[in-house]
Amino acid sequence: MITGTDLLQISLARVNMDRTDLEAAGVIDRGEAGDKAWLNFGRDMDTFILKLPEWRRAALAEAIHRQAGQAVELSH
């Protein structure tokens, strides 16, 4: 079960991710090939996530997990 604290960490991780994070994770393609995906991510993150293929959604989940973990480590 996701707690309120978990939800906050997930949301903070999502909004603090930049294009290089998504490219490094394999969520979007690097360079011009990823331009449209990056614009869609910024315009409507929820719809962007819903339309991702499963393997990219899994990559995004892992990137968010890593980002949220870093935020928790920094808060201690």
C-alpha positions in Angstrom: 0.0 0.0 0.0 1.2 3.5 -0.8 1.3 5.9 2.1 0.8 9.6 1.9 4.6 10.0 2.4 5.2 7.6 -0.5 2.9 9.5 -2.7 4.6 12.8 -1.8 8.1 11.3 -2.6 6.8 9.9 -5.9 5.3 13.3 -6.9 8.4 15.2 -5.9 10.6 12.8 -7.9 8.4 13.2 -11.0 8.4 17.0 -11.0 12.1 17.2 -10.2 13.2 15.0 -13.1 14.6 16.6 -16.2 15.1 15.5 -19.8 18.6 14.1 -19.1 17.1 11.8 -16.3 14.5 10.5 -18.8 17.0 10.0 -21.5 19.5 8.2 -19.2 16.7 5.9 -18.0 15.6 5.1 -21.6 12.2 6.6 -21.1 12.7 8.9 -24.1 15.1 8.9 -26.9 18.1 11.2 -26.9 18.4 14.2 -29.1 15.9 15.3 -31.7 14.2 11.8 -31.6 13.0 12.5 -28.1 11.8 16.1 -28.6 8.1 15.3 -29.0 8.2 12.9 -26.0 9.9 15.5 -23.8 7.3 18.1 -24.8 4.4 15.7 -24.1 6.0 14.8 -20.7 6.1 18.5 -19.8 2.6 19.3 -21.2 0.7 16.4 -19.6 2.8 14.0 -17.5 -0.1 11.7 -16.6 -1.2 11.1 -20.2 2.4 10.7 -21.2 2.8 7.9 -18.6 -0.4 6.2 -19.7 0.7 6.1 -23.3 4.2 4.7 -22.7 4.9 1.2 -23.7 5.3 -1.2 -20.7 9.1 -1.4 -20.9 9.4 2.4 -20.9 6.9 2.7 -18.1 9.0 0.2 -16.1 12.1 2.3 -16.8 10.3 5.5 -15.7 9.2 3.7 -12.5 12.7 2.7 -11.7 14.0 6.2 -12.4 11.3 7.7 -10.1 12.2 5.1 -7.5 15.9 6.1 -7.6 15.1 9.8 -7.6 12.7 9.4 -4.6 15.4 7.4 -2.8 17.9 10.2 -3.3 15.4 12.7 -1.9 14.8 10.5 1.2 18.6 10.2 1.7 19.1 13.9 1.5 16.4 14.7 4.0 18.1 12.7 6.8 
